[in-house]
């Protein structure tokens, strides 16, 4: 599922929807007379989401954070709030709405707490209940995890374009994002979402949730501080595992490989240390090596290997097929002293250039 444009930022200045009485909702959920009326709590939250279906208001952020924390706390205690939280999370995937141009400055500091509240639901574990009830709850919880993953993917994707990122003269977009991030990526960093995301990802068994979560992690891995968080929370070994079990080719394989290379490029020292130095390089090379992976690599804009020549040398020894965007990149590796002949093959994405390359390479060496 490709995330739609969403996140914290919006250029739209809109009038407020019908005013929401957050005090009444909180009173309903906390009063000793109505605290057990879960159906009414669900109805109140879903009505809020219907009123704000085009996006929550920035001026409501503080009240939204309090309501979200209370709802997640009750959900963790076993109350049936999954559907209400799904609706809430779905609205949160859309851009927040400003009523005044100053709203982001005035209320934006609540955004990290808002995101932290959303992802806290990922730490929930199913209570021991009857088999039939457990299956129903499992299905609802899976739906909720998918909604949370989709919201994170929307937040991470929002603003990843040249119109939204401030570029220095002659600075590539990818470099600007790595160095400075986007407003949303910086909010995700402040929220420390990666710990909860990685813990949930390790035990995730829903294919849909895995794909969407990987997409969110891919976009987050473009920002150096978040790439370091991916390393620190131990996600690299999980990425290698995902690649190994999907070697016959799938979208999961491509996205996991892309995340892995992003992290290797932006946090090489931390990534290799996390996986055990030289052993790490061999494990990564062995995991991604088979040719059927390279056949699909044509559709992916892999990072240029010239940024980490040590990695190239290690991968060559474990039978890795080298993906390049053109013969010029292979020539660059040669200039660095890395012989393309040492690889099992070279996947040059511009095949028309092959005949212009070194005559000592047989055309069968390329794919």
N, C-alpha and C positions, 0 to 999 in steps of 0.2 A: 504494500500500500504506500503510494507516494504521498508524503505529507503536503497538505495545502498550506498556503502562505499564512503564517500565524505567529504569535508571540507577543512580546510586551509592547512593541512599538507600533504606532499607527499615526498617519498624518491626518486622519479624519477627526474633525472637531464636530461633535454631535450633541444634540440636545439630550438631556437625561431621559430615560424611559420613566414610566410611572414610578414614583418614589417608592423605594423598598424600605420597609420598617424592620431593620435588622434587630432592633431591641425586642420587638414582638416575637421574632423567630427564636432568639436566644432565651427569652422568657418561657416560651412554649417548651423548649428542650431542657430547661433546668428547673422549672417550677416543680415543687413536690406534688402538685395536683396533676400535672401533665407529663412528668418526666418519663412515664412508662407508655405513653401513647405514641409508639414508634410510627404507626401509620400516618399520624398527623405530622410528625417530624419530616417524614419522607415527602409528604404532600407539600409542606411548606418550602422545602429545599427545591423541589421540582418546579414549584410555581416561580420561585426566584430565578431559576435557570430559564424558564419560559419567558419571563419578563426581560431578561438580559440575554436573549438568544443571539443577539448580534455582537456580543462581547460585554464583559463586565466593565464597569466604570472604574477608572483609576481612583476617583475620590472615595470609592467604597472599599478600597484595598484593606485597610486596617480591620474593618468589620468582617470582610471575607476571610481574612487569615484566622480570626477568632472562631468564626463559624466552621471553617474547614478543620481546624484542630479539634474542635468538639465533636464534629461528625466522625472523623477518623478514630478518635478515642472511643466513641460509642461503638463504631464498627468493630474495632479490635476487641471490645468486650462481648461481642456476639450479636449485637443488634443488627437487624436486617436493613442496612442502609446502603447496600451495594448499588442498587439502581439509582438512588439519589446521588451517590458519589460519581457514578458513571456520567450522569447528566452534567454535574458540576464540572467534571474534568473535561468533558466535551466542549463546554463553553470556554473553559480556560485555554483551550488550544487556539482560540481566535485572538486577534489583537485587542488589547485593552482600549477603551474608548475615552478620549479626553473631552471634557466639557469646556475646558479653558486651555490655552496654550501653556500655562504654567503647571498643569496637573502632574506631568511627569517629574518635574523638579520637586513639587510639593509632596507627592505620595509615592514616588518611585522607590524610595528606600525600603518599602514594605515588600517589594517583589521577591528578594531572596527568601524571606520567611514564607511567602506564598508558595513558591516552588518547593521549598523544603517540606511544607505540609502536604503537598500533592504526592511527592515521592515516598513519604513516610508510610503510605498504605502498602508499599511493596514489602515491608517488613512483617506484614500480617501473616499468620499461619492459621490454617483451618483448625477449629477446636474439635475434640473427639465427640462426634454425634452419630446418630443412626446412619446406616449406609445410604439410604435413599436421600435423606436430608443433606448428607455430606456431598453427594454427587451434584445436587442442585446448587449448593453453596460453591462447590468447586467451579462449576460453570460460570456463575456470576463473578467469582473472584478472577477467573481467567479473563472475562470481558473487561473487568475493571483494570487489570494489568495492561491489557491491550490499549485501553483508552489513555492510561498514564503514559505508556510508551509513545503513543501517537502525539500526545501533547508535547512531550519532550522533543520529539522529532520536529514538530512545528516550530517550537521555540529555537532549537538549534539551527534550523534552516533559514529562519527569517533574517534578512539583511545580508545574506552571503552573495552580494552582487556589487558591481562597481559603482552603482548609484548610491549605495548605502555605506560603503566603506571608504574612509578617507585615505587616498593613495598619495604617496610621495612621488616626485617626478621619476618616471621610468621604473616604478616599483610594481611588480606583478601583484595581482589580487591575492594569490595564495600566500605570498610572503607577508602582505599587510595583515591578513587574517591571522597568520601564525604569530606575528609579533604583537598585534594590538587587539585581535579578536573583533567581535561585534558587541553592541550593547547587550544583546541577549546572551551571548557566550560568556560575557563577563558576569552577568547575573547568575548563570548556571554555575560558574566557578565559585562565586560567593556562597551559593546554596549548598556546596559540597554534595551534589546529587550523585556523584560517581560511586560513592560507597554503597548507597542503597541500590543503585542500578546494577552494580557488579554482583552484589550478593543475590539479588533476584535473578540475574542472568544465569548464574551458575546452576540454579535448580529449575530453570524455566523448561517446561515441556510442551508449550504451545508453539507450533511452527509459526503462526501468524505473529505472535508476540516476539519471537526470536528475530524475525525479519525486520519488524518495525524498530525494535530496540537497537539492533545492529545499525540501522539507518541513522538513528539518533546519535549513537556512539561515533559513527563515521564523521558526522558533521562536527561533533564536539572535539574529535581528535585533530581537527585542523588548527586548533588554538593551542599553542605550546603549553600553557599552564594546565589545561584539561588533558592534554596528552600525558603530561607528567602524573596527573591524578590516575589516569588509566593504568600507568605502570605501577604506581604505589598501591593501588587496590588489588593488584594481582590478576587483572583481566587478560594479560598477554597469554598466559598458559591456556586460558579458556578459548582465546581466539585461535591458537594453534590447534587445539582439540577440534574446534568447529571446522577448521580447514581440513583436517585429517579425515573426519567422518563425512565430508561432502566432496571428496576428490573426484567423483564422477561428474561433477559440474552442477552448479545451481547458483541462484542469485545470492544465497547465503555465503557461498564460497567467495564470490567476487567481493562482496562488501566486507567480509571478515579479513580478506587479504589486503584490501585497501586500508582498513583501520590499522592493521599490523604495520604496513609500510609507513603510514603517517606517523605512528608512534616511534618507529625506528628512526625516521628522519628528524623528528623534533625532540626526541629524548633518547638518543642512541646509548649514552652511557648508562642511564637508568634501566633501559629495556634489556640490554645485554646482561647487566648485573642481576636483574630480576630473574632471568632464565639461566644464569650460570655461565657467563662469559663465552668461551669457545663452544661449549656444549650447546648454548643457546643458538648460536649461528647454525650449527649443524641441524638442530631440531627444526628451526625455521626453514632451512633449505630443503631438508628431507620431507617436510610437510607439504610444501608447495610445489615440489619438483616435477611430478609426472606431466607428460606432454599434454594430456587431455585438459589440464589447467591452462596451459599456454594457448591452446586453441580458443579459449574463451577470453584470454587476456587482451585480445584485439579490441574488445569493447570497453576497456578500462584505461583511463589515463594514469598509468603507474608513475610513481615518482622516478626521477632520473637516478640511476644507480651511481652516477659520478659523485654524489654527495656523500657516499659512504663506501669508498673503494675496498676497505677491509672486509665489508660484508660481501662484496662481489667475489673476492678471492675465496672466502669460506664457502659460499654457495656453489661455486664452480666445482669444488671437490665432492659435493654430494649429489651431483647430477641435476643441477638446476638449469632450466631453459631460461635464457636471459631475454626479458621483454624490453624492447627499445622502441621509441617513436620514430626512429629513422636511422639510417646507416651512420649519420654524423655523430650520433651518440655512441655507437660502437667504436667509431674512430677516436672519440674522446677517451673512452676506456683504454684503448690501445695506447694513447698518449700518456695515460696515467700508469702504464706498465701492467695493465690487466688484460691478458690475452683472451679475446673472445673464443679462440680455439679451445680453451680449457673447459668451456661449457659444453654440455651435451648438444646444445643447439642455441640459435639466436632467433628470437621472434622479432623480426623487424616489421613494424606496423606500416611502413611505406615500402612495399615489396618492389616497386619500380626502381629503387635505388640499388638493388642488390648487385646488378651487373657492374656498377661503377665502383664497387668496393674491392678490397684486396683480392687479387687473382688467386692467392694461395687458399682461399676458402671455396670449397665446392658449394654449388648452389643447394645441394642437399643438406648443407649444414644450417640452412635457414628455413623458417616455416612461414 
